[in-house]
């Protein structure tokens, strides 16, 4: 989930507490907001991060693409290895 607007934030808040969904969520949000004392940053994101380590920040579009691509590559390797 890419937290860039109120709609996505609302969806995140709805699903992050569901046990059958929470572990599947990966949260990416702009690094420039990482120190903000906003509701989403200090509330739902901190709660989610306390249970799942799947919260990432990014500086720009390129870094976001790299981080997501790397995560997908690692997941595909994991799937390949788990078949044996």
Order of alpha helices (4+ residues) and beta strands (2+ residues): beta-alpha-alpha-beta-alpha-beta-alpha
